Amino acid sequence: MTSRYPFSAVVGHDDLRLALLLNAVHPGIGGVLVRGEKGTAKSTVVRALAALLPELAVVPGCRFGCDPLVDTACPDGPHPGDAAERRPAKLVELPVGATEDRLVGSLDLERALTEGVRAYQPGLLAAAHRGVLYVDEVNLLHDHLVDLLLDAAAMGRAHVEREGVSISHAASFLLVGTMNPEEGELRPQLLDRFGLTVAVRASREVATRAEVIRRRLAYEADPEGFAARWEAADAELAERIVTARAALPTVELPDSELRRIAGVCAAFEVDGMRADLVVARTAAAHAAWRGSEVVEESDVEAAVRLALPHRKRRDPFDEPGLEEEQLADAMRQAAEHADDEPEPDGPPEPDGPDGGGQPTPENSEAPESPDQRPNQGGSGATDRAPATPAPAFRARLLQVPGVGEGAPGRRSRARARTGQVVRSSTADGAGLHVVGTLAAAAPHQNSRGRSGPGLLLRAGDVRLSVREGKEGNLVLFVVDASGSMAARQRMSAVSGAVISLLRDAYQRRDKVGVVTFRGAAAEVALPPTTSVDAAAARLRRMRTGGRTPLADGLLKARRLLEVERLRDPRRRPLLVLLTDGRATSTGAGGDPMRDALRAAGLLSADGTASVVVDCEHGPIRLGLAAKVAVALDGACLRLEELSADQVAGVVRAARAA
């Protein structure tokens, strides 16, 4: 068997190694999320950690790796109190394509079909108990699986309620996830569930890179010999983990340092109290790792560097990380709080009047001044600088009608290998539908001569599970940036709406693209990509003015979608057109509005699901955007109707009507 690459032999990555070691000392920290570009030894370091963890005392034959002195509520129990054996801690890897059954366990089909009993087959959560659960490319893992494993990591137990099985078992493990941000981000809610985060990148120092190559080549030439040379260093780290674990319960967290922790978390305006608790636990583990009996300022600073970078994000488009100046300021402010005497307990005094006036509506529009009115004559108006987007909001759900088979996501209904079982089938589906199979076989047991336990099955009894989940879509924004839309307050509201929809697309794992039209023609501002922050950046730089080539914008979108169908035929598109419906042309002759409706009809004939966001304003409304929506066979919404306050499912409801 080839030896693992030694932990001590890893060059650089000091923060990553420290984060893993601190979690080994104090598993209650909550795991590590490792962010980094490809080829930076993320997986190598994580796999090497398992060899440093102390051996475990386990109950012989227990499928859940129970501690004989702690785990008393084991499904395989009760266990004899004096039975124990020792084994190394396990490293269990969760593949990206794993199913829910593989993660949490399921009904033991073999015993159910042969013995006629309900028995539980443990999953990966049980195998990882008291070890390391490693998820490579965690950002590509299905969301419902991420939710399951994070809940188990937080509670220390896994609960299984499915197929007539009700099981609860211990599942305490060190959770480590790695990801490449270029392939998509985790939702902020999931980021917060990881205790620590570390960003890794390849060194730009020639000497460091040369040493990495030197050690890797030596390892590949003689894995056992290379591991032997680093055996003493790894043994020293392993012994240090054991010592720090034993000392951790006696480490003191002074009130001054506790107030420092609260002050830093308050300065970064992190949500909730999880960050404060993680920083406190990490600081205590860091003190134990140093061999100190008391948490000091250096321990708090080290903990903050690891626990807060992914929690200070206020928006999905904010970059994670802590700036040194920002951290220094927060530590200085926290030092002032740390030196303060605690306030005496008592009811808070009532707040006094703030004297502030009534807030004004954020998106209220004043009448356009003459210089703001669109120039409808000539070839185009003077370009206007980009308007600052209005504050974003929680966007309502826009769905593609029908049931697709696209990439996993959180927008539209889709058939999938994972997800909720909706029915059984004799032809379609993935995986055995146990109840359906048993129900099909049960009426024939007498005629088949059954005389003992178990069921007599035939090929015709087998039923497959038809599952339904959610898919991500290609959301193509087609934005009218012409002079008729160029009033600053109105364009600000439109930009804010698109930013809100982009945030929604980010959370639902969609691909996004942006087409804008103004002046003489339309252009692809952003080809379809999973990087929605790039789309937001392009939108913020968008300039406005000129005529309204609506037909060209729709035709450009159609050509782009045709190319995307060839690249990814299973990902269904959703076209979101933001316009007031006016159409002008720079060419001679022709009817601009008729051309626009014809272009819309072509998209409808292609089967493209569409939503038109009517951006028209003022006391007199022409209703042109609604005509475009009819030609597209899509829904038409007012700009203010994009809020999630309304019932979801706009496109689906429109098509049903």
N, C-alpha and C positions, 0 to 999 in steps of 0.2 A: 504494500500500500504506500503511495507517495505521501511524504510528510507535507503538512501544511506549511505555508510560508511563515516563518517565526514573527511574532508580534514585535519583538525587539529589533528586528532587522529592517523594519520599515523606515525609510528615510523621510524626515520632515513630518508634516501633518501633526504637529504637536497638539493643536486644539482637538483634533479628532481623537487622537489616542487618549488625551485627558478626559474627554467626554465619555468615552467608552469605559475607561477605568473607574470614573466616579460612579457610573451606573452599576458597575460590578460591585462597588463598595456599598452603594445604597440603591437597590432596585426600585425603591419608592419614588425615585426622581422621575421616572416615566419614560425612559428610552431616549433614543437619539435619532434624529433625522439628518442624513448626510446629503448635502446638496453639492453637486460638482459636475464639471464637464467630463466627458467620457475619457477613459484611460488614465484615471488618477488614483488607482489602487483602492477605491472605496470598498469593493467587495473583498479584496485581499485582506485589508485591515480587520474587517468585521469577522471574517472566518477565522482569522488568527486569534481573536479574543477568546473563543471558546476553550482553547487549550489552557488558558490562564485561570479559568474559574475553578474553585475548589471542588473536590469530589463530593458526591451527595450520598447520604444514607437513605436508602429506599426500601420499601417493602418488597420482598422477593415475589416476582410474578405479577405485581400490580401494573395494570396497563396505563395508569395515570401517574406513575412515578412518585407516589405519595411519600411524604416524610412520616415515619412511624410515630414520631412524637407530636406532630402538629395536625396532619390531615386526618381527622376523625370521621368526616362525612364523605367518605369515598364510595362511589357506586359499586366498586369491587369489594367493599368492606362488609362486615367489620374485620379488621386485621388483628392478628395476635400482637400484643404489645411488645414482645421481646424479639420479633422477627425483623431482621434488617441485614442489608448488604450494601456495599459501596460500589458506585460506578461514576464515571466522569459525567460532567454536565453536557447536555446535548446542544448542538446547533441544528435547528430545524429551519429549513428554507421553504417559504411560501411562494410558489410560482405565480406569475402574473395571470396565467390561465386557469388557476385553481377554481373549483366550484365551491359553493357554500357547504355541500356535503363533506368535501375534503377538509374544509377548515374546521367546522364545529362537530363533525361526525354525523352519523345517520343510522337508520335501522340496518341491522346486520341481515342482509338479504339471504345469505346462505342458510342461517339458522331459521329465519322466518319461513323459507320455502321448504326446507327439509324436515325441520322439527316442529314447525307451527307455533313457535314462540316469538315474543317480541324481545329482541336483544339489541343493545346499543353497540355500535362500532365506533370507537373514539376517532377523533380527527387530529389535525395538526396542533390545535390548541392544547390538547391533552399531551401530545408528544413533547411539546415545548415547555411543559411545566417545570419550573426551577432551572431552566436553561435559557437559551437565546433563540428568539424567533426573528428570523432575518427575511425581510421583504425587499428584494431587488426591484428597482423601477416601481416604487410604491405609488408614484403619481399615475401609473398606467393601470393600477389595480382597480377593479370595479368598486364603485363607491359603497355598495352595500356590504362588501367584504371588509373594506377599510373600517366602516362603522362597527362591524362585529368584533374585529380584533382589537380596536381601540377601546371598546366597551369592556372587553375581557381584561385588557391590560390595566384599565383604571380600577376595576372591581376586584381583580385577582381571582375571578371565577367565571366559568362559561356556563351559560344556561341554554339548554336545547329543548325546544318544544316543537316537535314535528313528527308526522307519520305515526302518531300514537305513542311516541317516546317522550318522556319527561325526565330529563337528567340535569343535574347540576354537579359540576366537579371543579376542583381547584385548577386555576390556570394562571399562575404567577410566573412571569417570564420577563426577560430583558428584551424589549422591542427595539429593533434597529431597522430603519428604512433608508434606502439610498435612492437617489433620483437625479436625473439630468434635467435641469430647468428648461433646456431647449425643447424638450419633448412635452411640455405642458406643466402647469403648476397644480399643487394641491389646493383645495378650497381652504380659505382662512380658518374655518371652523375645525378642520382636520389638522391643520398646522399647529393649532393651539394645543392639541391633545398630545403632541410629542413634547417630552420634558425639555430636551436640549436640541439645538440645531447647530450644525457646523457646515461652513462653506469651504470646499477644498478646490484647489486648482494646482496645476502642475507648476513647479518652480521655474522661474525664468533665469535662475543662476546656472551657469554652465557647469560649475563644480558639483552642484547638487544633482543635476540631471545625469552627469557622468557617473556619479556614485549609484544612482538608481539603476542605470543600465548594468553597471559592473555587478551589483548584487543579484539582479534578476538573472543574468546570464550564468552566474555561479550556481544559483539555485536550480536552474533548468538542467545544468550539466550534472549535478549530483545533489538531488533533493535531500537525501538522508544525511549526507556529510555536511551540507550547508546548515540543516536544522541542528545537527549536533554541535556546531560551532557557536550557535546562539542559545543552546539549551540552558546554560547557567544564567544568562541574562533573563530569559523567560521565567526560570524557576524563581529568581529573585523578585520579579514582578508579581508572580503568583503568591509568594509568601507575604508580600507587602499588602496584597488585597485581603488575605486572611487576617492579618494584623489590624488593618484599618476597619474591617467589618466588626471585629471584636471590640474595638475602641469606640465605634460610632455611638452606641447608646450613652456613653459617658461624656460626649463632647457637649460643652456648654455654649448656648447661644445667648450672649448678654443682651439685655434690653436695648442698649445703645445700638448694637448691630442689627437687632430686629427692626428698630426704628429707621435705621439706614436703609434696610431692604425695602420697607414700606415707602420711604421717601423716593428711592430710585424708581420703583414701579409706578408711583404716582406721577413722577416727572415725565415718564415716557407714556403716560395716559393709556396703559394697557387695560384691556377689558377684564372684568371679573377679578377673582382672587387667586386663580390657579398660578399665575406668574409669581406672586409673592411666596406661595408655598414651595414652588419648585426652586426658587432662588434660595430660600432658607434651607431646604434639604440639600441642595448642591453645595452651599457654603459649608454646611456641617460635614458633608462627605469630603470636601476639599481639605478642611482642617484635619480630619482623621487621616487623610492620605499624607498630609505633611507631618503627622505625628504630634499634632498640637491638641491640647485638651480644651481650647477655647477658640471660638470663631473670631477672626480678626477682619479688619477692613480689606486686606488682600484677598481673603477667602470670598468675601461678598463681591468684590470686583471681578474675580475669576468666574463666579457663578453668573453674574449679570451678563458677561460677554457671551456665555453659552446659552442662557435661558431666555433672553429678551429679543434677540434679533428678529425672530419670526413672529413675535407678539406685538411689536410696536407698529405694525402695518395697519393703517387706518382705512386702506382701500385696496382692492385686489390688484390695482395697477401700481401700487407703491413697491419700490425695490426693498427686499429684506436687507437687514444689516444694521450695524451701529457705527456711526461716525465717531472717531476718537474725540473730537471736540465736544460733540453732543454727550458722549459718555462722561467726559471729564466734568462738564457743567452739571450733569445730573448727580455725579458723586459729590461735587462741592455743595450743591443744594441739600443733598441727603445728609451730609456731615453736620449741617446746621440743625436739622431735625434730630439727628442722633445725639447731639449734645444737650438738647432741650430736656427739661424735666417733664415727665408724663403729666398730662392734665388730670385733675381729679375727676372721678366718676360723678356723673350727674346729668340731669336733663339738659339738652342743648337750649341755648337762648333763642328766642324767635328772631327770624331775620327781619331787618328793617326794610322800609321801602327803598327800592333802587332808583326811583325817580325817572325811570326810563319811559319813553313814549311808546305808543303802540307800534308794533312792527309793521312794516309795509310788505305787501305781497311781493315775493321774490321775482315773480315773472310778470308783474303788471306792466302793461305796455302803454306808453304815451303815444299820441298821434305822431306819425312820421313828419319830420320837418322836410322842407322842400329838397334839401340836399340829400335826404335819405331815400326819396322816392326813386324807384327803378327807372332807368333810362330805357324806354321802350323803342326809341328810334336809333338808327345807326347800327353799326356792327357790334357794339358792346359798350358797357359803362366802365368807368374807372374802377380798377380792382379796389376792394375794401380789405382792410386788415382783418385777420381772423377775430371773431367775437369770442369773448371768454364764455365757456359753456356754463349754463345755469347749473345749480346744484343738482346732483344725481338723485334718483329715487329708486325704490324697489319696483322693477318693471313687472307687468303682468305676463303670464305665460302665453306665448304664441306657439302654436303647435302645427305640425304638418298632419293633414288628415290621413286616416287609414293606419295600417300596421306595416312597419318597415322591417328591414333586416340590417340596419347600418351599424356603425361603430358604437360601442357602449357609451351611454351618456345619460342625460337627465331631462330630455325635452319631450320627444314624441314616443308613442307606443311602438314597440318593436318585438318581433320574435327573437328569442335569444337562447343560448345554451345555459344561461343563468337567469335568475329572476323568479318571479312567482309562478307556481304551477297553476294554470287556469283550467286544464282539462286533460283527459287521456285520449290517445289516438292509436289506431292500429298501424298507421303509416308514417305520419309526420311526428316529429318530436326528437328529443335527445334524452337518453337515460330511461331507466325502467320506472314506470308508474306502478308502484307496489300495490296500492289499494285497488286500482283498476285491474291489474293482473289477477289478484286474488279473487276479486268479485267475478271476473270472467270464468275462472276455473272452478269456483265453489259449487255451482249447480251441477257439475258433471262428475263429482267425486264418487257417487254410488255407481253410476254407469261405468266408470273406469275401474271399479273394483278396489277402491281404497279400503285398507283394513287397519292401517297403523297411523302413527303421527305423520305430519307433513302433508303436502298436497301433491297430487299427480297432475303434472302440467303437460300441456301440448303447445306446439308452436303457435297455434291460433289464439292461445290465451294471453300472449304477451301484449301488453299495452305500454306505449311510450308516453313520456311526460311532455306536454306542450307547455312551454314556459313563455311568459310575456314579461318584458322588462322595459327599459327606456333606451332610446338611442340619442346620439348627438347628431345634429344636422349641419348642413352648410348654410349659414345665415348670411345672405348677400344684401348689404345695405346699398341702396341706390339713392343718393342724396342730391336734391336740387340745390345747387349753389349759385343760381342765377340772380340777376338783379331784382326779380320779383320777390326773392326771399331774403334780400340783403339788409333789411332793417335790422339794426344791431340787436335790439332786444328780442326780435323774433328769431334771428339766427342763433342767438344765445340759447333760447329755449329749445330749438331743434337740436343743437349740439349737445345740450344736457340730456335730451331724450335718447340720442344715439349712444352717449356714454353710458346711460343707464341700461340700455339694451345690450351693450357690449359687456357690461359687468354680468348681466344675466347669462349671456352666452359663455362667459368665462366659467361661471359656476355650473353650467349645464354641459360643459365639455364639447362645445360646438367648434367647427371651423368657421372663420368669418372672412369676408371680403368686403371691399368698399369700392363702389363706382360713383363718381361725381360727374355732374354735367352742368356746364355753364359756357357762355360765350359761343364759340363755333361748334364745339363737339363735346363728347363725353370722354372720360379717361378712367382707367383702372387705377385708383389711388392706392389700392393694396390688393394684390392677388390673394386668393384664399389661403389662409394660414391658421394654425392653432394658436399663434401668438396674438391674443386680443389686445395686449398692451401696445403692440405695434400699430394696430388699427386705431386705438385711442390717440396715440401720438400723431398719426397722419391727420386725423379728424381735427385735432386742436390747431394744426397748421393750415387748415383749409381756407382758401381765399374765396371771396364771393364777388359777384357782379357780372354784367353782361346779359345776353339773351338766354332763352330757355330751350335748348335742344332736347326736349323730353323724349321724342322718338329715338334719337340717337342714344340717349341714356339707357332706354329699355333694350334696344338692339345690342348695345355693348354688353349689357348684363346677360342677354340670351347667348351671345357667343361665348362668354366666359363660362356660363353654366354647361354649354355643350362640351367644352374642353374638360371641365371637371367631371362630367359623367363618364368620360373615357378613362380618366385617371382613377376615379373612385365611384364605380357605378352603384354601390350599395348605399352611399350616403345621400339621403334625400335633401333637396334644397328648399329653403324658405326665403323668398324675396321680400324685403321690406323696403318699400318706396316711400320716401319722405318728400312731399311736394305740395304746392298749392294747386296743382293741376293745370296751370297755365302753360301754353306751349307757343314758342315763336321759332322762327327759322331764319338762318342767314342766307339761305339759298334763294334763287329766283323761282317764283311760282309755287304752286302746291298749297295744301292746307295743313298747317302744322298740327292742329288738333286731330285731324283725320289720320295723319301719319302716326301720331302717338297711339291712337286707339287701335290701328292696325298692328303696330308693334306689340301692344298689350295682348291682342288676340293671338299672336304667334306664341307668346309665352304661355297663354292659357292652353293652347293646343298641345304644347309640350308637356302639359300636366304639372307645371311649376306652381306650387302653393305660394300665395302672395298675400301680403297685407299692405294696404295703402294708408299711410298716416297723413291725414289732411291737415296741412299747415296754414290754410287760408285763415285770415283774420279780418276783423272790421265788421261794421254793421251790415254791409251788403256782401253777400256771399254768392258766388257763381256756381258752386257745387261741381266744379270741374274734376276735382280729385275723385269724387264718387263715381263719375262716368268712367274714369280710368279703372277704378276698382271693379266695375261691372264688366269691362272688357277683359280684365285679368281673371275674372271669376274668383275674386278674392274678397276679403273683408275690408271695410273702410272704417278707420278710427279717427276720432279727433285727437289732436296732440295730447290734450289733457286726459284722455282715456287710456293712456299707456300705463297708468298707475296700477299696481297690484291690488288696489282696493276693490276692483271689480272682479267678477267671476272669470276664471282662467279658461283658456281653450278657444281663442277667437277664431282662428281659421277653421277648426273642426266644426264649431257651431255654425259658421257661415255656410260651409259646404253642406251640412246637414239640412239647413233651411232651404 
